[in-house]
Amino acid sequence: MKLKVTVKYFGSVRDDSGTEKEYLTLEESSSVSDAMTLLKEKHLALKARKGQILFALNQNYSSLEAELNDGDELALFPVVSGG
């Protein structure tokens, strides 16, 4: 069974992807890491970030190991620092 995930991009990650939102179709039991592998192939500028992306799954911060479910929303944010 395939699952469909909505991917939303924010800040400079949106600039790197060239889009605000897209839909990704993945195999069942896929993780955030699996989604990122596909997204980095599709948007080469994301490869250069090397771990400088934060993830939110259904509006809660998430790790790369989190499992995705059909209908999930995955948001990608740039890592920010302040002073």
N, C-alpha and C positions, 0 to 999 in steps of 0.2 A: 504494500500500500504506500502511496506517495502522500506527503504532507505539504501543505502550502503555508508559507510564512510571509508576513508583511515585514519588509525591512525599511526602516526610516533612518535617514542620515541627518546629522546636526553639525553646525559649525563648519570647521575646515574639512571634516570628513565628508560633508555634503559636497563641498567644492571638489574634493578628490574623486568622488564617485560620479559627479556630474548630474546627479539627480537628488530629489528630495525623498522619493519613496519608490519602491519596486516590490515585486512579488517574486519569491524564490520557491521552487519546487525541489523537495529533498526526499530521500529515502526515509522510510519509517525508522525510528530509533536514531535519528541524526542529532548531533549536538551543535552548540554554538560554534565550536571549532570546525565542524564539517561545513557549516554555512559560510564561515570566514574563508575557508579554503576556496570555495566556489566564487565568493565575492572578490577575492584577491586575483583570481584568474580573469574575472570579468572587468575589474577596475584596477588596472596595473598600478595606479598611484597609491592604492591602499597597501601594496606590498612594502613600500618604502617606510611606512609608519612603524614597523617592527615592534609591535606590542604597545604602541601609543594610542590605543583605542579602548574606551570603556564601553561596556555592554549593559543594556537593560532589557530584560525579558519580561514582557507584559508589565512594564513600568516599575520593575524592581531590578536593582543592580544584579548582575549575573556574572558567572565565570564562563570560561571557554568549555568547561566540562558539562554545563547544564544541558539536559536533554530537551529537544524541541517537540512540540505537539502541533497537530494540525490547527491552523487558525491563530497561532501565536504571533505576537508583534515583537520584533527584535529591533532595538534602537542602537545606533552606533554614535558615540560622542568622542570628541578629541579629549585627551588628557589635558587638564588645565592645572596651572599652579598660580598661586597668588602670593602677595607679600604684604 
